[in-house]
Amino acid sequence: MTLQRRSAVTLLQRQKTDLSRRLRALPLPAVMGLAVLGGFVAQRLSHRLPPSRLLHLYLTARAF
């Protein structure tokens, strides 16, 4: 049990450092552009779709 816990913690630490290394490699203007684009798409979807459809899309995306 202790070995399994240590292995899980080690794996999580490795994933965390790998993710932070990958995020540092992305240029800031690209990240900001993606954020603006995501906000624009979210705004367009929220104005065109009824709230029930938005909730359905959210739950579907969360399932994956």
C-alpha positions in Angstrom: 0.0 0.0 0.0 2.8 2.4 0.9 4.7 1.5 -2.3 1.5 2.2 -4.4 1.0 5.6 -2.6 4.7 6.6 -3.2 4.4 5.6 -6.9 1.2 7.6 -7.3 2.8 10.7 -5.7 5.9 10.3 -7.9 3.8 10.0 -11.0 1.8 13.2 -10.0 5.0 15.1 -9.4 6.4 14.0 -12.8 3.2 15.1 -14.5 3.2 18.4 -12.7 6.8 19.2 -13.7 6.2 18.1 -17.2 3.2 20.3 -17.6 4.9 23.3 -16.1 7.9 22.8 -18.5 5.5 22.6 -21.4 3.7 25.7 -20.3 6.9 27.7 -20.0 7.7 26.8 -23.6 4.5 28.5 -24.9 5.0 32.2 -25.9 2.8 34.6 -24.0 1.3 36.3 -27.1 0.0 32.9 -28.3 -1.5 32.1 -24.9 -3.2 35.5 -24.8 -4.5 35.1 -28.3 -6.0 31.7 -27.4 -7.6 33.2 -24.3 -9.2 36.0 -26.4 -10.3 33.6 -29.0 -11.8 31.3 -26.4 -13.7 34.2 -24.8 -15.0 35.3 -28.2 -16.3 31.8 -29.0 -17.9 31.5 -25.5 -19.6 34.8 -25.9 -20.9 33.9 -29.4 -22.2 30.6 -28.1 -23.9 32.1 -25.1 -25.8 34.6 -27.2 -26.9 32.2 -29.9 -27.8 29.1 -27.9 -30.6 28.7 -25.3 -29.4 28.1 -21.7 -30.6 24.5 -21.7 -28.4 23.7 -24.8 -25.4 25.4 -23.1 -25.9 23.3 -20.0 -26.1 20.2 -22.2 -22.8 21.2 -24.0 -21.1 21.8 -20.7 -22.1 18.5 -19.2 -21.1 16.7 -22.4 -17.7 18.4 -22.4 -17.2 17.6 -18.7 -17.9 13.9 -19.3 -14.8 13.8 -21.5 
